[in-house]
C-alpha cells in the first residue's frame, strides 16, 4: 500500500471516528451531568475538561466546573487535572486538521491563525490555550493541516490550558468564599 493510500485511509478513519464520537456524545448527553462528575472529584475535573474540549458541537461549561471544583478541592490539583483533560481533548482539533485539511478554510479568521501557526506555532497555541476563547479549535485544525509537530502542539496546549485551569480553580477557591462572605453565608 502506498503512502498516499495509507494517508487517505487514515484520514477516512479519523472522519468516521469524529462523527461516531459526536453522535455518541449527543445520544448520551443526559449522562453528562455535572453532578455525576462532581462526585468523581479530581477525576471528574479531568473528565469534564476532556469531554468539554472534545465535543465542539455539544457545549459543556467545563471552565465553570473547574471554577466550582476549585472551591471544594485543592485548586492546584483541580487545575492540573482539568488542564490535562482539556489539552488531551484539544488533540481532536489537531487530528481534524490532519484528517480534513480544507475544513477550516471557509472561516474568515482561519488564514490569520494559520499564518500565526506557521510563524510561531508554539506561542500561538500557548496564548490561545491560556485564555478562554472558542477559536482554539482553529489553532488545532491549523496545526494539523500545516503539519506542525503534534508533540509541540500538545505541550504548548497543555501549558496554556493548565495555566488557565489553575487560574480558574483558584478563582473559584477565593471567589466563592468571597461571595459567601459578602452574602453572609
Secondary structure, 3 states (H helix, E strand, C coil): CCHHHHHHHHHHHHHHHHHHHHHHHHHCHHHCCHHHHHCCCHHHHHHHHHHHHHCCCCCCCHHHHHHHHHHHCCHHHHHHHHHHHHHHHCHHHHHHHHHCCCCCCCCCCHHHHHHHHHHHHHHHHHHHHHCCCCCHHHHHHHHHHHCCCHHHHHHHHHHHHHHHHHHHHHHHHHHHHHHHHHHCC
